[in-house]
Amino acid sequence: MPVDSTTSISRDLVRVAERLATDEELAPEFCERLAQALSQLWRAGADDLPEGDRERFDAILVRIVPTTTVGTRIELSDSLARSTTPPRGILLVLAHDDIAIAGSILRLSPALCDDDLVDIARRCGVGHMSAIAERRELSIRVTDVLVLRGDDRVRRVVVANAGAHLSDKSFARLSLQTREDTEIGLVLVARADLPDLVVRFLETNGTPEVRRALIERESHPRDNPLTAQVAKSIRRAEDGWLEPYDFDEARQILSRLGEARHQIDVFVRRLAQRDRFAELVLVLAEMSGIPVDLVKHMMVSLDTDPFVKVARAIGLKGETVQEILLVGPWLHRLDARSREATMLAFQATDVDDARARVRRWAGGELH
């Protein structure tokens, strides 16, 4: 009766683990050959191994890899970089290795959490920080470390990363660098989430090139068509915040609640209190006439001004707006100061002006 490949791999791992347990010193040539074989095994699908075999796999690699050549460690790093469930011990060993080895893991590995990235950024050099800065998405916790501890090159990579979320503290540090660094200033000006306070700082302290870029930015005011405004947010990797929500299911739910929408403020507030983000997006799109895809990103963006205009235009009350600011991605993306500023803007917004702007955004009369 033939032995399946998984059973064969398990037996091989047990034999290797037993040998390593008895051999205090391992020949470099043996470690080299074994590491290369295990690297090839992983690429062939060893991530489907049972948990016990995965632990042996990890323990073997942690023991032998430090004595292998750079080329072998690079090959292994590349093999593990895209795995969602790699052997964790060797992943971290390689992530702390020389940057030529660690680079692919730092840039690509979905298995590295914020704690890992922060620890690596603090322990290793600017090369490691630059690689981390290239990841598809970075939380504020990670970017704070990169911006405040990294050098000018690291900060340039962070600010140019569309998926890097920046805190006020990081924006302040980056703003100071623009006094002499035109390159970072120009990239900073291009960000859709640039706070007004930073804009004012750059107007006074930026290089001539940066100030010209600001003039160009301001020549496209915020009451331009909403399509152009929200497109910036789309380019900045906001889609990830929308992935957990099922908008098709939300449409089916709303189709059974048509009568409830006659009292729009009450209806919207109930949706917000129940954290029904997808339904909220669809209702706001229906009531404003703005395309759903644009409303999705409007309800994720750190710039809440378009939402304020829509909320005023369709007659939402302040209590309802407060509830919405605590729903969906905004629960995590907005801080207390941002919510307070949004409420002040809502109270100060003229209803007729809001309706006029929303009509332009929708390309027709407000529904």
SELOZA-171357 format. One line per 8 residues: number of its first residue (from 0); their letters; for each residue x, y, z of C-alpha. Coordinates in steps of 0.05 Angstrom, whole numbers, plus 5000, padded with zeros to 4 digits. Layout:
<atoms>
NUM> A> X,Y,Z ~ ...
</atoms>
This chain:
<atoms>
0> MPVDSTTS> 5000,5000,5000 ~ 5032,5066,4979 ~ 5049,5117,5032 ~ 5020,5186,5019 ~ 5067,5246,5013 ~ 5044,5278,5078 ~ 5060,5215,5118 ~ 5128,5209,5083
8> ISRDLVRV> 5145,5282,5100 ~ 5124,5271,5172 ~ 5170,5211,5180 ~ 5228,5249,5148 ~ 5218,5308,5195 ~ 5217,5262,5256 ~ 5282,5229,5234 ~ 5316,5296,5223
16> AERLATDE> 5291,5323,5289 ~ 5318,5261,5325 ~ 5386,5269,5293 ~ 5390,5343,5312 ~ 5371,5325,5383 ~ 5431,5279,5389 ~ 5483,5318,5349 ~ 5513,5376,5388
24> ELAPEFCE> 5553,5399,5328 ~ 5528,5398,5257 ~ 5571,5403,5195 ~ 5559,5466,5155 ~ 5551,5426,5092 ~ 5496,5384,5123 ~ 5460,5446,5148 ~ 5465,5477,5079
32> RLAQALSQ> 5437,5417,5042 ~ 5381,5407,5093 ~ 5361,5481,5092 ~ 5357,5480,5016 ~ 5315,5417,5017 ~ 5267,5445,5069 ~ 5261,5510,5029 ~ 5241,5471,4967
40> LWRAGADD> 5193,5430,5009 ~ 5158,5492,5034 ~ 5150,5520,4964 ~ 5120,5453,4944 ~ 5065,5459,4996 ~ 5091,5443,5064 ~ 5046,5498,5094 ~ 4991,5445,5092
48> LPEGDRER> 5028,5401,5142 ~ 4996,5382,5209 ~ 5013,5428,5267 ~ 5061,5378,5299 ~ 5101,5373,5234 ~ 5101,5448,5226 ~ 5131,5456,5295 ~ 5186,5406,5278
56> FDAILVRI> 5197,5442,5212 ~ 5205,5507,5250 ~ 5251,5479,5303 ~ 5297,5446,5252 ~ 5304,5510,5211 ~ 5317,5553,5272 ~ 5373,5505,5291 ~ 5408,5500,5224
64> VPTTTVGT> 5395,5565,5186 ~ 5444,5610,5224 ~ 5502,5569,5197 ~ 5479,5569,5124 ~ 5502,5615,5068 ~ 5470,5681,5051 ~ 5444,5653,4986 ~ 5408,5596,5021
72> RIELSDSL> 5377,5644,5073 ~ 5353,5690,5017 ~ 5321,5631,4982 ~ 5286,5609,5046 ~ 5264,5680,5060 ~ 5233,5686,4991 ~ 5198,5619,5002 ~ 5166,5642,5067
80> ARSTTPPR> 5151,5715,5050 ~ 5081,5706,5020 ~ 5057,5649,5064 ~ 4999,5667,5109 ~ 5018,5614,5161 ~ 5094,5606,5158 ~ 5135,5573,5214 ~ 5139,5632,5261
88> GILLVLAH> 5205,5620,5294 ~ 5246,5619,5230 ~ 5205,5676,5201 ~ 5227,5721,5257 ~ 5299,5697,5254 ~ 5302,5715,5180 ~ 5265,5781,5191 ~ 5320,5803,5239
96> DDIAIAGS> 5376,5779,5192 ~ 5416,5823,5145 ~ 5371,5866,5101 ~ 5389,5827,5038 ~ 5357,5767,5072 ~ 5302,5800,5112 ~ 5278,5847,5057 ~ 5226,5803,5023
104> ILRLSPAL> 5194,5782,5089 ~ 5192,5853,5115 ~ 5159,5879,5051 ~ 5110,5822,5038 ~ 5097,5776,5096 ~ 5024,5778,5119 ~ 5044,5738,5181 ~ 5082,5796,5213
112> CDDDLVDI> 5038,5834,5262 ~ 5047,5906,5287 ~ 5085,5881,5348 ~ 5135,5845,5303 ~ 5144,5905,5257 ~ 5154,5954,5315 ~ 5205,5908,5348 ~ 5244,5899,5284
120> ARRCGVGH> 5243,5974,5270 ~ 5270,5988,5339 ~ 5323,5934,5340 ~ 5349,5936,5268 ~ 5376,5990,5222 ~ 5347,6039,5173 ~ 5351,5986,5118 ~ 5300,5944,5155
128> MSAIAERR> 5257,6005,5168 ~ 5258,6024,5094 ~ 5234,5955,5076 ~ 5178,5957,5127 ~ 5158,6025,5100 ~ 5144,5993,5032 ~ 5090,5946,5059 ~ 5022,5952,5025
136> ELSIRVTD> 4990,5979,5088 ~ 5019,6007,5152 ~ 4982,6024,5217 ~ 4993,6089,5254 ~ 5030,6051,5308 ~ 5082,6027,5258 ~ 5089,6092,5219 ~ 5100,6131,5284
144> VLVLRGDD> 5162,6088,5297 ~ 5187,6094,5226 ~ 5178,6169,5221 ~ 5206,6186,5290 ~ 5264,6136,5290 ~ 5281,6130,5216 ~ 5326,6174,5174 ~ 5305,6221,5118
152> RVRRVVVA> 5303,6163,5067 ~ 5257,6122,5111 ~ 5210,6181,5120 ~ 5208,6193,5045 ~ 5187,6121,5034 ~ 5133,6125,5088 ~ 5102,6189,5063 ~ 5101,6164,4991
160> NAGAHLSD> 5066,6100,5013 ~ 4992,6106,4996 ~ 4974,6053,5048 ~ 5013,6085,5106 ~ 4966,6116,5157 ~ 4998,6176,5192 ~ 4984,6206,5260 ~ 4985,6281,5275
168> KSFARLSL> 5052,6269,5309 ~ 5082,6239,5246 ~ 5053,6294,5202 ~ 5086,6345,5248 ~ 5154,6311,5243 ~ 5148,6306,5167 ~ 5128,6379,5162 ~ 5192,6400,5197
176> QTREDTEI> 5233,6361,5146 ~ 5201,6399,5089 ~ 5237,6463,5108 ~ 5298,6436,5072 ~ 5273,6373,5037 ~ 5234,6391,4975 ~ 5225,6318,4955 ~ 5188,6298,5017
184> GLVLVARA> 5148,6363,5015 ~ 5122,6350,4945 ~ 5100,6279,4963 ~ 5068,6305,5027 ~ 5028,6356,4989 ~ 5001,6301,4944 ~ 4970,6263,5002 ~ 4895,6265,5006
192> DLPDLVVR> 4896,6261,5082 ~ 4939,6322,5092 ~ 4912,6360,5153 ~ 4895,6434,5145 ~ 4945,6451,5200 ~ 5001,6420,5159 ~ 4978,6457,5097 ~ 4983,6523,5134
200> FLETNGTP> 5052,6505,5160 ~ 5077,6487,5090 ~ 5050,6552,5062 ~ 5096,6590,5109 ~ 5155,6544,5117 ~ 5158,6500,5055 ~ 5210,6509,5000 ~ 5189,6550,4939
208> EVRRALIE> 5174,6486,4900 ~ 5130,6460,4957 ~ 5092,6526,4961 ~ 5079,6524,4886 ~ 5053,6453,4893 ~ 5006,6478,4948 ~ 4980,6533,4902 ~ 4966,6480,4850
216> RESHPRDN> 4931,6437,4902 ~ 4888,6495,4925 ~ 4870,6512,4852 ~ 4826,6450,4856 ~ 4780,6469,4914 ~ 4741,6420,4956 ~ 4676,6435,4922 ~ 4702,6404,4857
224> PLTAQVAK> 4662,6343,4834 ~ 4663,6291,4888 ~ 4689,6240,4839 ~ 4755,6275,4833 ~ 4761,6286,4908 ~ 4745,6215,4930 ~ 4789,6184,4875 ~ 4849,6204,4917
232> SIRRAEDG> 4824,6163,4975 ~ 4813,6103,4929 ~ 4886,6108,4907 ~ 4907,6107,4979 ~ 4887,6036,4993 ~ 4821,6051,5028 ~ 4792,5987,4997 ~ 4820,5945,5053
240> WLEPYDFD> 4774,5979,5104 ~ 4713,5960,5062 ~ 4729,5886,5052 ~ 4692,5861,5115 ~ 4625,5890,5092 ~ 4575,5854,5048 ~ 4539,5907,5008 ~ 4498,5857,4967
248> EARQILSR> 4468,5828,5031 ~ 4456,5899,5056 ~ 4415,5914,4993 ~ 4372,5853,5006 ~ 4360,5875,5078 ~ 4341,5945,5057 ~ 4294,5920,5004 ~ 4251,5892,5060
256> LGEARHQI> 4253,5958,5100 ~ 4227,6007,5048 ~ 4172,6037,5092 ~ 4220,6050,5150 ~ 4260,6100,5107 ~ 4204,6152,5107 ~ 4233,6180,5171 ~ 4304,6185,5146
264> DVFVRRLA> 4338,6212,5208 ~ 4307,6161,5255 ~ 4321,6105,5206 ~ 4394,6124,5196 ~ 4405,6132,5270 ~ 4379,6062,5283 ~ 4425,6034,5231 ~ 4484,6070,5263
272> QRDRFAEL> 4466,6046,5333 ~ 4465,5975,5307 ~ 4532,5985,5270 ~ 4500,5970,5203 ~ 4554,6005,5163 ~ 4539,5974,5095 ~ 4465,5992,5100 ~ 4484,6063,5121
280> VLVLAEMS> 4527,6072,5059 ~ 4471,6049,5014 ~ 4419,6094,5047 ~ 4465,6155,5043 ~ 4478,6140,4969 ~ 4404,6133,4955 ~ 4384,6196,4992 ~ 4440,6240,4963
288> GIPVDLVK> 4442,6212,4892 ~ 4517,6202,4897 ~ 4543,6136,4868 ~ 4551,6081,4919 ~ 4625,6070,4905 ~ 4640,6142,4921 ~ 4598,6141,4985 ~ 4636,6079,5007
296> HMMVSLDT> 4702,6116,5005 ~ 4671,6179,5032 ~ 4653,6139,5095 ~ 4724,6113,5103 ~ 4765,6175,5087 ~ 4799,6215,5142 ~ 4771,6277,5108 ~ 4700,6280,5135
304> DPFVKVAR> 4680,6344,5099 ~ 4641,6309,5043 ~ 4602,6269,5094 ~ 4585,6332,5132 ~ 4556,6363,5069 ~ 4515,6301,5054 ~ 4489,6295,5126 ~ 4467,6368,5125
312> AIGLKGET> 4436,6362,5056 ~ 4392,6302,5072 ~ 4370,6330,5139 ~ 4406,6288,5191 ~ 4408,6313,5262 ~ 4471,6324,5304 ~ 4456,6263,5348 ~ 4452,6219,5287
320> VQEILLVG> 4518,6246,5258 ~ 4552,6231,5325 ~ 4528,6159,5321 ~ 4552,6151,5249 ~ 4622,6175,5268 ~ 4628,6114,5313 ~ 4607,6063,5260 ~ 4648,6020,5213
328> PWLHRLDA> 4719,6040,5195 ~ 4711,6108,5229 ~ 4706,6073,5296 ~ 4780,6058,5288 ~ 4804,6112,5240 ~ 4777,6175,5274 ~ 4802,6199,5341 ~ 4763,6242,5391
336> RSREATML> 4792,6306,5363 ~ 4772,6288,5292 ~ 4701,6272,5314 ~ 4696,6337,5352 ~ 4721,6377,5292 ~ 4671,6341,5247 ~ 4613,6359,5294 ~ 4635,6432,5295
344> AFQATDVD> 4638,6432,5219 ~ 4569,6400,5216 ~ 4539,6454,5261 ~ 4572,6509,5221 ~ 4551,6483,5152 ~ 4495,6521,5117 ~ 4439,6474,5094 ~ 4428,6509,5027
352> DARARVRR> 4502,6509,5012 ~ 4507,6435,5029 ~ 4448,6418,4984 ~ 4478,6457,4926 ~ 4544,6421,4933 ~ 4512,6353,4938 ~ 4471,6367,4876 ~ 4535,6382,4838
360> WAGGELH> 4568,6319,4865 ~ 4509,6277,4845 ~ 4503,6309,4776 ~ 4429,6326,4786 ~ 4377,6347,4835 ~ 4380,6321,4906 ~ 4334,6262,4915
</atoms>
